[in-house]
Amino acid sequence: MAFDSLPARPLSHDEVMALSASGRFVDVRPVNAFHYPERETQLITAIVFVTKSGLRAVDYDPTVREWHVVREESLDGPEDITDVPDELLSDVQAEIEQRVSEMEDAGVVGGTAARDESTEVRDASGLGSVLYDQYTADDA
């Protein structure tokens, strides 16, 4: 299922942090990121949104330039991320990481370069350059 409320491109780390600070969500967690050290930025390709009524995990598909819902779960009024069952967060992260692993196996993305809290950070190569081109296309 497409998730149309995000732009048709990956989000920068700053954009995800702005969503988190907006007050519209209980929590916003980036799950997968591509790091561009020469540009001092990260592009986020998978995010978990937690609201008072539920959790929605989305990931970005650069082949169709869309965000897709990976998982939706109802929740009963969480106040913060600690109110979300650890097992649910682990399952969601595993689902997203499985999709990325499939891209790794196909040689589309490189392996994990680092881990920043709950975010897998990857060196931008191959797919990373496509993502950056899509991210900057709106600037042209």
Secondary structure, 3 states (H helix, E strand, C coil): CECCCCCCCCEEHHHHHHHHHCCCCCEEEEEEEEEEHHHCEEEEEEEEEECCCEEEEEEEECCCCEEEEEEEEECCCCCCHHHCCHHHHHHHHHHHHHHHHHHHHCCCCCCEEEEECCEEEEECCCHHHHHHHHHHHHHC
